[in-house]
Amino acid sequence: MAAADPNRVLRKLPLVVGVMGGILLLINRSLTVDISTTQSRSDALGILLSALLILIGLLWQQIQPQPPEVVELEGEEVLSFAPTLSPALQTELAWISHQLLTNTATRSLLVYYQGQVLLRRGILPPKADVTPKAILKRVMEQQKPVYLVALKLYPGRIEFDYLPSNTQGLICQPLGHQGALILGANAPRSYTQQDERWIAGLADKLANSLTEEFQD
């Protein structure tokens, strides 16, 4: 369910007041038999003010766009690690995932590395397996993250069937050439540039730890 916009009424107030004021002025003018010079000047001023309010209301609709709609993701709360991980790596994965879930719009998170899912955390569907397809393969091969700002607009979203079906935004952040950090959000256009830098920094740290873990 989409979250209500708390500023919806405020944005529309000048537009509504301007329209109502203009209508009332026209009604008053039509019901007045004898129109004096003073009333004509007052009516003109009133119409000008109504037009100004309408213009402000229209501008506010553009200058103050509505925030992205937040949905309730379909799935269950999950926290699971691959059983072969060392306690130290589990601790690091738990810390990084907690930071992302509490400080960004992320609500679903997976760590995929060397053909296995090391961590699933957040709201997720029952499907746990990750099969790399076009987008995930490109992220790992080119070592460049992919940010899908509104996942429902991309035909390639079907490859992310291990995320909630109504995931709104997605980031695939490479973890070297052998893995990726996959993040799902409950609202479109919800990651800022600062979030992207934060995610990239955490991913670099995690990639170093994974390299050390899997080389031992």
Residue pairs with C-beta under 8 A, 6 or more apart in sequence:
1 71
1 72
2 69
2 70
2 71
3 69
3 70
5 66
5 67
7 64
8 66
11 57
11 60
11 61
11 64
12 57
13 57
14 53
14 54
14 56
14 57
14 60
15 53
15 54
15 56
15 57
15 58
15 60
15 61
16 57
17 53
18 49
18 50
18 51
18 52
18 53
18 54
18 55
18 56
18 57
19 50
19 54
21 46
21 49
21 50
21 53
22 47
22 50
22 51
22 54
25 43
25 46
25 47
25 50
28 43
29 35
29 43
32 39
67 187
68 168
68 187
68 188
68 189
68 190
69 168
69 187
69 188
70 186
70 187
71 166
71 168
71 186
71 187
72 186
73 107
73 108
73 123
73 164
73 166
73 167
73 184
73 186
74 123
74 125
74 164
74 165
74 166
75 108
75 123
75 124
75 125
75 164
76 123
76 124
76 125
76 126
77 122
77 123
78 120
78 121
78 122
78 123
78 124
79 120
79 121
80 119
80 120
80 121
80 128
81 90
81 93
81 118
81 119
82 116
82 117
82 118
82 119
85 93
85 118
85 213
86 213
89 118
89 209
89 210
89 213
92 206
92 209
93 111
93 118
93 119
93 206
96 202
96 205
96 206
97 109
97 111
97 119
97 121
97 122
99 202
100 106
100 109
100 183
100 199
100 202
101 107
101 109
101 121
101 122
103 198
104 183
104 185
104 191
104 195
104 198
104 199
105 169
105 185
105 186
105 187
105 190
105 191
105 195
106 122
106 183
106 184
106 185
107 122
107 123
107 184
107 185
107 186
108 121
108 122
108 123
108 124
108 163
108 164
108 167
108 183
108 184
109 119
109 120
109 121
109 122
109 181
109 182
109 183
109 184
110 117
110 119
110 120
110 121
110 124
110 130
110 162
110 163
110 181
110 182
111 117
111 118
111 119
111 175
111 179
111 181
111 182
111 206
112 118
112 130
112 132
112 136
112 175
112 179
112 180
112 182
113 175
113 178
113 179
113 210
113 214
114 178
114 179
114 214
117 128
117 129
117 130
118 179
118 210
120 128
122 184
123 164
123 186
124 162
124 163
124 164
125 161
125 162
125 163
125 164
125 165
127 161
127 162
128 162
129 162
130 136
130 162
130 182
131 159
132 140
133 156
133 159
134 156
134 159
135 146
135 156
135 159
135 160
135 172
136 159
136 172
136 180
136 182
138 144
138 146
139 145
139 146
139 172
139 173
139 174
139 180
140 174
140 176
140 177
140 178
140 179
140 180
141 177
143 174
143 176
143 177
144 174
145 171
145 172
145 173
145 174
145 196
145 199
145 200
146 170
146 171
146 172
147 169
147 170
147 171
147 191
147 196
148 154
148 156
148 157
148 169
148 170
148 171
149 169
149 188
149 189
149 191
150 168
150 169
150 188
150 189
151 157
151 160
151 167
151 168
151 169
151 170
151 184
151 188
152 168
152 188
157 167
157 170
160 167
160 170
160 182
160 184
163 170
163 182
163 184
164 184
167 184
167 185
167 186
168 184
168 185
168 186
168 187
168 188
168 190
169 184
169 185
169 187
169 188
169 189
169 190
169 191
170 182
170 183
170 184
170 185
171 181
171 182
171 183
171 185
171 191
171 196
171 199
172 180
172 181
172 182
172 183
173 180
173 181
173 182
173 183
173 199
173 200
173 203
174 180
174 181
174 203
174 207
175 181
175 203
175 206
175 207
175 210
176 207
176 210
176 211
178 210
179 207
179 210
181 199
181 202
181 203
181 206
183 199
185 191
191 199
